[in-house]
Amino acid sequence: MVTKMRFQVCNEAGGHVASTKDALEAAMLVACMGKGSDVRTKDDIVWTEGDEEFSAAESYDRAAEIMEKRSGLRAMNRANRARRSLIR
């Protein structure tokens, strides 16, 4: 079975470097790449190294938790907006 990659890691210039299904792996990669690199889902940037309150290198687990939370909340908000537009 093929697993869909949820997170894309991009360099400072916005170029795609890696894709992963795991936020923890994305946190490790973005920490290695440094300031300006980011982690994206299909539609959103969920982490930008250097713009957050701490570096992903300080806590991979905490960074991954934030990425998961942000990707889930944004997906839920998009679904709610779509649902509301159908009701109108």
DSSP file (Angstrom, degrees, kcal/mol; ACC not computed):
  #  RESIDUE AA STRUCTURE BP1 BP2  ACC     N-H-->O    O-->H-N    N-H-->O    O-->H-N    TCO  KAPPA ALPHA  PHI   PSI    X-CA   Y-CA   Z-CA
    1    1 A M              0   0    0      0, 0.0     2,-0.4     0, 0.0     0, 0.0   0.000 360.0 360.0 360.0 134.2    0.0    0.0    0.0
    2    2 A V        -     0   0    0      1,-0.0     2,-0.5     0, 0.0     0, 0.0  -0.720 360.0-146.1 -87.4 131.3    1.3    3.4   -0.9
    3    3 A T        -     0   0    0     -2,-0.4     2,-0.2     1,-0.0    18,-0.0  -0.846  17.8-121.4-100.1 131.5    1.2    6.0    1.9
    4    4 A K        -     0   0    0     -2,-0.5     2,-0.5     1,-0.1    -1,-0.0  -0.499  22.9-123.1 -72.4 134.5    0.6    9.6    0.9
    5    5 A M        -     0   0    0     -2,-0.2    16,-0.3     1,-0.2    -1,-0.1  -0.684  27.8-176.4 -78.7 123.8    3.3   12.1    1.9
    6    6 A R        +     0   0    0     14,-0.6     2,-0.4    -2,-0.5    36,-0.2   0.792  61.1  52.0 -92.1 -31.8    1.7   14.8    4.1
    7    7 A F  E     -A   20   0A   0     13,-3.1    13,-2.7    34,-0.1     2,-0.5  -0.902  59.1-164.5-117.8 135.8    4.6   17.1    4.7
    8    8 A Q  E     -AB  19  40A   0     32,-2.9    32,-3.0    -2,-0.4     2,-0.5  -0.964  11.8-148.9-115.3 132.6    7.0   18.8    2.2
    9    9 A V  E     -AB  18  39A   0      9,-3.2     8,-2.9    -2,-0.5     9,-1.5  -0.886  18.8-171.7-102.7 127.3   10.2   20.3    3.4
   10   10 A C  E     -AB  16  38A   0     28,-2.8    28,-2.1    -2,-0.5     6,-0.2  -0.899  17.8-123.3-122.2 147.8   11.4   23.3    1.3
   11   11 A N    >   -     0   0    0      4,-2.6     3,-2.2    -2,-0.3    27,-0.1  -0.156  44.2 -85.4 -79.2-179.6   14.7   25.2    1.4
   12   12 A E  T 3  S+     0   0    0      1,-0.3    -1,-0.1    23,-0.1    24,-0.0   0.792 129.8  53.2 -58.8 -30.7   15.0   29.0    1.9
   13   13 A A  T 3  S-     0   0    0      2,-0.1    -1,-0.3     1,-0.0    24,-0.1   0.482 121.9-105.7 -84.0  -2.8   14.4   29.6   -1.8
   14   14 A G  S <  S+     0   0    0     -3,-2.2     2,-0.2     1,-0.3    -2,-0.1   0.494  71.1 146.9  91.6   4.3   11.2   27.6   -1.7
   15   15 A G        -     0   0    0      1,-0.1    -4,-2.6    -5,-0.0    -1,-0.3  -0.551  54.7-109.7 -77.8 138.5   12.7   24.6   -3.5
   16   16 A H  E     +A   10   0A   0     -2,-0.2    -6,-0.2    -6,-0.2     3,-0.1  -0.477  42.1 166.2 -68.6 129.8   11.4   21.2   -2.6
   17   17 A V  E     -     0   0A   0     -8,-2.9     2,-0.3     1,-0.4    -7,-0.2   0.736  59.8 -10.8-111.6 -42.6   14.0   19.1   -0.8
   18   18 A A  E     -A    9   0A   0     -9,-1.5    -9,-3.2     2,-0.0    -1,-0.4  -0.990  49.4-145.5-158.0 157.9   12.0   16.2    0.7
   19   19 A S  E     +A    8   0A   0     -2,-0.3     2,-0.3   -11,-0.2   -11,-0.2  -0.976  23.1 169.5-127.6 145.3    8.6   14.8    1.4
   20   20 A T  E     -A    7   0A   0    -13,-2.7   -13,-3.1    -2,-0.4   -14,-0.6  -0.987  38.2-141.1-150.5 156.3    7.5   12.7    4.4
   21   21 A K  S    S+     0   0    0     -2,-0.3     2,-0.5   -16,-0.3   -17,-0.1   0.551  86.2  77.4 -90.4  -9.3    4.4   11.3    6.0
   22   22 A D     >  -     0   0    0      1,-0.1     4,-1.8   -15,-0.1     5,-0.1  -0.892  64.1-155.4-113.4 125.1    5.8   12.0    9.5
   23   23 A A  H  > S+     0   0    0     -2,-0.5     4,-2.4     1,-0.2     5,-0.2   0.827  97.2  59.2 -64.1 -32.5    5.9   15.4   11.1
   24   24 A L  H  > S+     0   0    0      2,-0.2     4,-2.1     1,-0.2    -1,-0.2   0.917 106.0  47.3 -64.2 -42.8    8.8   14.3   13.4
   25   25 A E  H  > S+     0   0    0      1,-0.2     4,-2.3     2,-0.2    -1,-0.2   0.902 111.3  51.9 -63.0 -40.6   10.9   13.6   10.3
   26   26 A A  H  X S+     0   0    0     -4,-1.8     4,-2.6     1,-0.2     5,-0.2   0.900 108.0  52.0 -62.5 -40.6   10.0   16.9    8.8
   27   27 A A  H  X S+     0   0    0     -4,-2.4     4,-1.9     1,-0.2    -1,-0.2   0.903 109.8  48.9 -62.9 -41.8   11.0   18.6   12.1
   28   28 A M  H  X S+     0   0    0     -4,-2.1     4,-1.7     2,-0.2    -2,-0.2   0.917 113.1  47.1 -64.6 -43.0   14.4   16.9   11.9
   29   29 A L  H  X S+     0   0    0     -4,-2.3     4,-1.9     1,-0.2    -2,-0.2   0.934 112.2  47.9 -64.7 -47.1   15.0   17.9    8.3
   30   30 A V  H  X S+     0   0    0     -4,-2.6     4,-1.6     1,-0.2     7,-0.2   0.837 109.2  55.5 -66.2 -31.7   14.0   21.5    8.7
   31   31 A A  H  < S+     0   0    0     -4,-1.9    -1,-0.2    -5,-0.2    -2,-0.2   0.904 109.0  47.1 -65.1 -40.9   16.2   21.8   11.8
   32   32 A C  H  < S+     0   0    0     -4,-1.7    -2,-0.2     1,-0.2    -1,-0.2   0.850 110.9  51.9 -68.0 -34.5   19.2   20.6    9.8
   33   33 A M  H  < S-     0   0    0     -4,-1.9    -1,-0.2     1,-0.2    -2,-0.2   0.780  99.8-158.6 -77.7 -27.0   18.4   23.0    6.9
   34   34 A G    ><  +     0   0    0     -4,-1.6     3,-1.9    -5,-0.2    15,-0.2  -0.240  38.2  10.1  86.6-169.4   18.2   26.0    9.2
   35   35 A K  T 3  S+     0   0    0      1,-0.2    15,-0.2    -4,-0.1   -23,-0.1  -0.113 121.8  20.9 -54.9 134.4   16.7   29.5    9.1
   36   36 A G  T 3  S+     0   0    0     13,-3.0    -1,-0.2     1,-0.4   -22,-0.1   0.126  91.4 117.2  94.9 -19.5   14.3   30.2    6.3
   37   37 A S    <   -     0   0    0     -3,-1.9    12,-2.4    -7,-0.2    -1,-0.4  -0.441  46.5-166.1 -75.4 156.8   13.5   26.6    5.5
   38   38 A D  E     -BC  10  48A   0    -28,-2.1   -28,-2.8    10,-0.2     2,-0.4  -0.934  22.8-130.1-143.9 166.6    9.9   25.5    5.9
   39   39 A V  E     -BC   9  47A   0      8,-2.5     7,-2.5    -2,-0.3     8,-1.3  -0.970  30.7-173.7-117.9 131.5    7.5   22.6    6.2
   40   40 A R  E     -BC   8  45A   0    -32,-3.0   -32,-2.9    -2,-0.4     5,-0.2  -0.890  18.0-155.4-125.6 153.2    4.3   22.6    4.1
   41   41 A T        -     0   0    0      3,-3.0   -34,-0.1    -2,-0.3   -35,-0.1  -0.414  58.6 -72.7-102.9-168.5    1.2   20.6    3.7
   42   42 A K  S    S+     0   0    0    -36,-0.2   -35,-0.0     1,-0.2     3,-0.0   0.890 128.8   9.7 -54.5 -42.2   -0.7   20.5    0.4
   43   43 A D  S    S+     0   0    0      1,-0.1     2,-0.3     0, 0.0    -1,-0.2   0.582 121.7  50.8-115.8 -14.1   -2.1   24.1    1.0
   44   44 A D        -     0   0    0     27,-0.0    -3,-3.0     0, 0.0     2,-0.6  -0.902  66.4-124.3-135.3 153.1   -0.3   25.6    3.9
   45   45 A I  E     +C   40   0A   0     -2,-0.3    -5,-0.3    -5,-0.2     3,-0.1  -0.883  28.9 178.3 -90.0 121.9    3.1   26.4    5.5
   46   46 A V  E     +     0   0A   0     -7,-2.5     2,-0.3    -2,-0.6    -6,-0.2   0.499  64.5  20.3-106.2  -6.6    2.9   24.9    9.0
   47   47 A W  E     -C   39   0A   0     -8,-1.3    -8,-2.5    23,-0.1     2,-0.5  -0.914  53.4-171.0-160.8 133.9    6.4   25.7   10.2
   48   48 A T  E >>  -C   38   0A   0     -2,-0.3     3,-2.1   -10,-0.2     4,-0.6  -0.957  29.5-129.6-126.8 113.3    9.1   28.2    9.2
   49   49 A E  T 34 S+     0   0    0    -12,-2.4   -13,-3.0    -2,-0.5     6,-0.1  -0.398  94.7  21.2 -63.9 128.5   12.4   27.7   10.8
   50   50 A G  T 34 S+     0   0    0      4,-0.2    -1,-0.3   -15,-0.2   -15,-0.1   0.133 113.4  71.5  99.0 -18.7   13.6   31.0   12.4
   51   51 A D  T <4 S+     0   0    0     -3,-2.1    -2,-0.2     3,-0.1     2,-0.1   0.424  81.8  86.5-105.0  -1.8   10.2   32.5   12.5
   52   52 A E  S  < S-     0   0    0     -4,-0.6     3,-0.0     2,-0.2    -5,-0.0  -0.418  93.0-104.8 -93.8 171.3    8.9   30.3   15.3
   53   53 A E  S    S+     0   0    0     -2,-0.1     2,-0.3     1,-0.1    -1,-0.1   0.671 104.8  13.6 -71.9 -15.2    9.2   30.9   19.1
   54   54 A F  S    S-     0   0    0      5,-0.0    -4,-0.2     9,-0.0     2,-0.2  -0.971  87.8 -98.3-150.9 162.5   11.9   28.1   19.2
   55   55 A S    >>  -     0   0    0     -2,-0.3     3,-1.3     1,-0.1     4,-0.8  -0.561  26.6-126.0 -82.0 146.9   14.0   26.2   16.7
   56   56 A A  T 34 S+     0   0    0      1,-0.3     3,-0.4    -2,-0.2     7,-0.2   0.806 111.1  65.2 -60.6 -27.7   12.9   22.7   15.7
   57   57 A A  T 34 S+     0   0    0      1,-0.2     3,-0.3   -26,-0.1    -1,-0.3   0.770  92.9  61.2 -66.2 -25.4   16.4   21.6   16.8
   58   58 A E  T <4 S-     0   0    0     -3,-1.3    -1,-0.2     1,-0.3     2,-0.2   0.868 128.7  -0.6 -69.2 -36.4   15.5   22.5   20.4
   59   59 A S     X  -     0   0    0     -4,-0.8     4,-2.5    -3,-0.4    -1,-0.3  -0.690  56.7-175.6-158.1  98.3   12.7   20.0   20.4
   60   60 A Y  H  > S+     0   0    0     -3,-0.3     4,-2.8    -2,-0.2     5,-0.2   0.916  91.4  52.4 -58.2 -42.9   11.8   17.8   17.4
   61   61 A D  H  > S+     0   0    0      1,-0.2     4,-2.3     2,-0.2    -1,-0.2   0.925 110.8  45.0 -61.7 -46.0    8.8   16.4   19.3
   62   62 A R  H  > S+     0   0    0      2,-0.2     4,-2.1     1,-0.2    -1,-0.2   0.905 114.1  49.2 -66.7 -41.3    7.3   19.8   20.2
   63   63 A A  H  X S+     0   0    0     -4,-2.5     4,-2.3    -7,-0.2    -2,-0.2   0.919 111.7  49.4 -62.9 -43.3    7.9   21.2   16.7
   64   64 A A  H  X S+     0   0    0     -4,-2.8     4,-2.6    -5,-0.2    -2,-0.2   0.892 108.5  53.3 -63.2 -40.1    6.2   18.1   15.2
   65   65 A E  H  X S+     0   0    0     -4,-2.3     4,-2.4     1,-0.2    -1,-0.2   0.907 109.9  47.8 -61.2 -42.7    3.3   18.5   17.5
   66   66 A I  H  X S+     0   0    0     -4,-2.1     4,-2.8     2,-0.2     5,-0.2   0.907 111.1  51.1 -65.4 -41.8    2.8   22.1   16.4
   67   67 A M  H  X S+     0   0    0     -4,-2.3     4,-2.4     2,-0.2    -2,-0.2   0.927 111.9  47.0 -60.8 -45.4    3.0   21.1   12.7
   68   68 A E  H  X S+     0   0    0     -4,-2.6     4,-2.3     2,-0.2    -2,-0.2   0.927 113.3  48.5 -61.3 -45.8    0.4   18.4   13.2
   69   69 A K  H  X S+     0   0    0     -4,-2.4     4,-2.7     1,-0.2     5,-0.2   0.931 112.9  47.3 -62.3 -47.0   -1.9   20.7   15.1
   70   70 A R  H  X S+     0   0    0     -4,-2.8     4,-2.2     1,-0.2     5,-0.2   0.901 112.5  48.6 -63.9 -41.2   -1.6   23.5   12.5
   71   71 A S  H  X S+     0   0    0     -4,-2.4     4,-1.7    -5,-0.2    -1,-0.2   0.885 114.2  46.9 -67.9 -36.7   -2.2   21.1    9.6
   72   72 A G  H  X S+     0   0    0     -4,-2.3     4,-2.2    -5,-0.2    -2,-0.2   0.910 112.6  48.1 -69.6 -43.5   -5.3   19.6   11.3
   73   73 A L  H  X S+     0   0    0     -4,-2.7     4,-2.5     1,-0.2    -2,-0.2   0.908 112.5  48.6 -64.5 -42.3   -6.8   22.9   12.3
   74   74 A R  H  X S+     0   0    0     -4,-2.2     4,-2.2    -5,-0.2    -1,-0.2   0.890 111.3  49.4 -67.7 -38.4   -6.4   24.4    8.9
   75   75 A A  H  X S+     0   0    0     -4,-1.7     4,-2.1    -5,-0.2    -1,-0.2   0.909 111.9  49.2 -65.3 -40.7   -7.9   21.4    7.2
   76   76 A M  H  X S+     0   0    0     -4,-2.2     4,-2.4     2,-0.2    -2,-0.2   0.906 110.4  50.6 -64.7 -41.9  -10.8   21.5    9.6
   77   77 A N  H  X S+     0   0    0     -4,-2.5     4,-2.4     2,-0.2    -2,-0.2   0.899 109.7  50.3 -63.8 -40.7  -11.3   25.3    8.9
   78   78 A R  H  X S+     0   0    0     -4,-2.2     4,-2.2     2,-0.2    -1,-0.2   0.912 110.9  49.5 -62.8 -41.9  -11.3   24.6    5.1
   79   79 A A  H  X S+     0   0    0     -4,-2.1     4,-2.4     2,-0.2    -2,-0.2   0.905 110.7  49.9 -64.4 -41.4  -13.9   21.9    5.5
   80   80 A N  H  X S+     0   0    0     -4,-2.4     4,-2.5     2,-0.2    -2,-0.2   0.913 110.7  49.3 -63.6 -43.1  -16.1   24.1    7.7
   81   81 A R  H  X S+     0   0    0     -4,-2.4     4,-2.1     2,-0.2    -2,-0.2   0.906 112.0  48.8 -62.6 -41.0  -15.9   27.0    5.1
   82   82 A A  H  X S+     0   0    0     -4,-2.2     4,-1.4     2,-0.2    -2,-0.2   0.911 111.1  50.0 -64.8 -42.3  -16.8   24.6    2.3
   83   83 A R  H  X S+     0   0    0     -4,-2.4     4,-1.3     1,-0.2     3,-0.3   0.916 110.6  49.8 -62.5 -44.0  -19.7   23.2    4.3
   84   84 A R  H  X S+     0   0    0     -4,-2.5     4,-1.5     1,-0.2    -1,-0.2   0.869 107.0  54.5 -63.7 -36.9  -21.0   26.7    5.0
   85   85 A S  H  < S+     0   0    0     -4,-2.1    -1,-0.2     1,-0.2    -2,-0.2   0.816 106.5  52.3 -69.0 -28.0  -20.8   27.7    1.4
   86   86 A L  H  < S+     0   0    0     -4,-1.4    -1,-0.2    -3,-0.3    -2,-0.2   0.821 106.4  54.0 -72.9 -31.0  -23.0   24.7    0.5
   87   87 A I  H  <        0   0    0     -4,-1.3    -2,-0.2     1,-0.2    -1,-0.2   0.849 360.0 360.0 -72.1 -34.6  -25.6   25.7    3.0
   88   88 A R     <        0   0    0     -4,-1.5    -1,-0.2     0, 0.0    -2,-0.1   0.478 360.0 360.0 -68.7 360.0  -26.0   29.2    1.6
